[in-house]
Amino acid sequence: MMVRERLYIYDTTLRDGQQTQGVQFSKQDKLSIMSALDKLGVDYIEGGWPGANPTDDDFFSVVNELKFSKLSAFGMTKRTGFSVENDDILSAVVNAGTSTVCLVGKSNDFHVRNALNVSLEENLNNISASIQYLIGLGREAIFDAEHFFDGYKSNPEYALKTLEAAYSSGARWIVLCDTNGGTLPDEIFEIISAVIGKGIPRLKLGIHAHNDTGNAVANSLAALKAGVRHLQGTLNGLGERCGNADLVSLIPTLLLKEPFSKTLELSISKNELSLITHTSRLLDDLLNRIPSRGAPYVGASAFAHKGGLHASAVLKDPNTYEHIDPSLVGNKRVIPMSNQAGRSNLLSRLGDAGIKVQKNNPKLDEILKEIKSQEDKGFSFDLAQASFELLAHRILGSLPNYFEVKRYRVLMERRKNKYNEVVTLSEAMVALKINNKKVLSVSESLDAEGSDRGPVNALARAISKDIGPYQPYIDDIKLVDFKVRITSGGVGAVTRVLIDSEDSDGNRWSTVGVSANIIDASFQALLDALNWKLLKSNVEPI
């Protein structure tokens, strides 16, 4: 029986991930992400660099005990001219009080001479003294060998000396960093094999890969095949420049794919693996980002089968076009509707929506015909499942008539205020007929600061301001994304608008509108959003 070796997962989203351009975590963001990582069960969570900024200082001062993970503080080896005791930068890291400390040090002679401006021997002494200091304090010491692979290629003898300095001083982990992200998988494997051959135990080695060639995940896997047993990365591949190795892709691969699933043991179980889609999307939500639909394992399209041939086969046996069961990673299969769809897609999608239709119902062909006709005009139902469901209900005669739009109007005004500044103001009016009664709503699009949020915002506010007895069912709807695409050019250009909506229960749905007028296309999508929410709330028409 094969004995599986323990692999340790080290998440650096809160520190390395925050180096992503445009990303700035608040203390509460960091606490939320830390909690999700702890539930997932990663071995280490790197909380940040104490002393580097007020947010990290505040974070380490309030963080509570973790249930599964170890909290690590990050810093750098002591500076030349300072003892380990009086280097204030190192002291700030130590004073964070974490049981694990990760220190970065140079392993590339070029960087030692030109970035640190110290001698090669001084750099080795700084590494040794810093690691010994941590060990003396009873801390678990991790050494991140920065620029290791580039350093090894230019001066392998010195690069190895930096590892030996950390190893002989008692470092628990020596992490080989592809800091510039330019090394390829075969090189990673060969260099790590050489390092192990020179006497650095593989069970003390780790990998930290950046994604500048798009190979961070592949490089990490190559390192594991070479024998390292410590893996660093970030959620969703966040990180400076092109990002870091994506743990959201790596963890399922390690748990579900051979040879890793048979040779490695992780702290994360297959039960906890089902949290990974939620964890990935939680991070995107905190960053106000739209999750990548094509992300491996967790993307909304990762198990979407658009072609009729594919859908038909998957419905007979999912193994035909799915490499794993989507539920293992907390995701789900999607059979979208489009002009490439056949009856298999349609029946599956109707079933998912809770719409029961007999296979021989002639309305099925009518629905398919209408979908293809509408997509020829610019609609996209594979991206707007809610609009598809409403279309199907409409043709099947099962769509309740909640209200009738009599007319709407949107006005935009551009003028100068009392400070002689040019400002805009959008105003919308919507007239509805509900149970033979006319309802008129008017709304402006000013936010709390008095800034104009645009005509679509005004229209959304007006239509959801007063729909009589249905109001309680739509009060919690918020628009979370608005996408516009011109589907044909010229003076007769057609505009497609996709709107993502969400309610207080976390339900999220997409609707589509198409028109030569962007406001009208938006209005169609907004109407579908309201009708779908009422339909799913099982509201009876008045």
Secondary structure by P-SEA (a helix, b strand, c coil): cbbbbbbbbbbcccccccccccccccaaaaaaaaaaaaaacccccccccccccaaaaaaaacccccccbbbbbbbbccccccccccaaaaaaaaaccccbbbbbbbcccccccccccccaaaaaaaaaaaaaaaaaaccbbbbcccaaaaaaaacaaaaaaaaaaaaaacccbbbbccccccccaaaaaaaaaaaaaaccccccbbbbbbcccccaaaaaaaaaaacccbbbbbccccccccccccaaaaaaaaacccccccccccccccccccaaaaaaaaaaaaaccccccccccccccccccccaaaaaaaaaccccccccccccccbbbbbcccccccaaaaaaaaaaaccccccccaaaaaaaaaaaaaaaacccccccaaaaaaaaaaaaccccccccccbbbbbbbbbbccccbbbbbbbbbbbbbcccbbbbbbbbbcccccccccaaaaaaaaaaccccccccccccccccbbbbbbcccccbbbbbbbbbbbccccccbbbbbbcccaaaaaaaaaaaaaaaaaaaaccccc
